[in-house]
């Protein structure tokens, strides 16, 4: 055992032994049950995989492969696994809580509108929405993480002869010294990046993480001449990988399977830009003020569809949003009437808001499909009065939801409001972090992380009398998820030894719960274990689920601090619909969603 020295009161030192991880009593009992004379053979392990791990399709060859994978360990026994090797297998990298096979779990032959799609917002920004640099680097990072929808805001350069990507021009209200108000019209502090550079980076990295299609949504502020230039850039850059729908409107979207390794352009047809901002000022007036902090959405429970939640305990990360005007939308109302026909030909997924209010926006055309964009605030308001109409619209058409413009610090919002109404493109600021983004990452760990997650059947089908899923309806419990937290390890190796406490080993506890529809959402907490780098909580929790298809298992580890804010020790979110039952090793991630090298929990998962 290694020893660790901590200085206490600057007068003397306390020495703590770093214990070796030891199998919990329940693991020891299971080993005894599925072994003979202290050895678990291939046949024993095969039976364990079927009966305890609920892997009904597991074969004897699967068990033999696990045993073979442990042969390099000095503790390996030639006849099979001893207790220590068995424990190493359970707590190792080859026993994850999800099946990681890419795109193999869901039917990928349905129309695009039948999937939740991993979607970025202002994908080119490196930081906040007002003054951060524009770059192709965030686009590359997003594509490498499986994001399938990239948003580009395209503007003329200063000489009006080329196209740049930068964040749109705002009317910004700045409050100074609580008394002086400055109004800055038509400003942006973001430095631009050339469009061609972004397009080339998309081409190079589009299919690194997934072969399924990448959609580029364009917020277009160009003249017809520059639209023609964009058309040439796009066709020359992407060539045969570009999906062109032809001259006729699509009656139904193609499937992700049929669009593998294809690039798709989505924006408003040029003539529609002329009316794009008619209602914008009225909409933005209702959104001024402070946005709900990103972290609120995951503190305790979602109390209503709008995501107004009581602030949680001192573990919540403060993210105060400033004031700015609503996102300009997808187009510029100053465009001339002339249009570039070759540019219009590129648009495979047409977008736009019809005149006539919400009822017109949500009308379903049996002979045409399209994309509609709403801000998070617009969706919340629409959900109050037209929830079922939104669900019906998204059965055939695509709904994109984006953060309201006052989130200038690139915070995010509650994605489940969009998902429970069938919204396919819930657009997020991927360059930030926080609980909302952890939920987004958790949802798209489903289906092997390919960026497309098949929507539950209840969001895709209507009843015999045309009825659809009602997000507000009170539903019975379908199943109960049982989560037993055995223990954790790895912090000693991934963190500096005085990171959590300068004077003693850390005092860890786990928060575990569900993000889902309001009835299913909530968090619970283990006891705090003092002075232990390898805490063993051995606590079980139950979560009744009314809509398990939309539920995400949330896990966070914190280190208790009596005098200050508790320290962060890792997190993960996992789609409940794809959890593997049994005893699993769950890797934890940092605030940005990057997996730690060593930190993980040993957990037992099951449904009743």
Secondary structure, 3 states (H helix, E strand, C coil): CEEEEEEECCCEEEEEEECCCCCCHHHHHHHHHCCECCEECHHHHHHHHHHCCCCCCCCHHHHHHHHHHCCCCCCCECCEECHHHHHHHHCCCCCCCCCCCCCCCCCCCCEHHHEEECEECCCCECCCCCCCCECCHHHHHHHHCCCCEEEEEEEECCCCCCEEECCCCEEEEEEECCCEEEEEEEECCCCCEEHHHHHHHHHHHCCCCCCCCEEEEEEEECCHHHHHHHHHHHHHHHHHHECCCCCCCCCCCCECCCCCCCEEEEEECHHHHHHCCCCHHHHHHCCCCCCCCHHHHHCCCCCCCCCCCCCCCCCCCCCCCCCCCCCCCCCCCCCCCCCCHHHHCCEEEEECCCCCCHHHHCCCCCCCCCEEEEEHHHHHHHHHHHHHHHHHHHCCCEEEEECCCCCCCCCCCCHHHHHCCCCCEEEECCCCCCHHHHHHHHHCCHHHHCCEEECCHHHCCCCCCCCCCCCCCCCCCCEEEEEEEEEEECHHHHCCCCCCCCCCCCCEEEEEEEECCHHHCEEEECCCECCCCCCCCCEEEEEEECCHHHCEEEEEEEECCCCCCCEEEEEEEEEHHHCCCEEEEEEEECCCCCEEEEEEEEEEEEEC
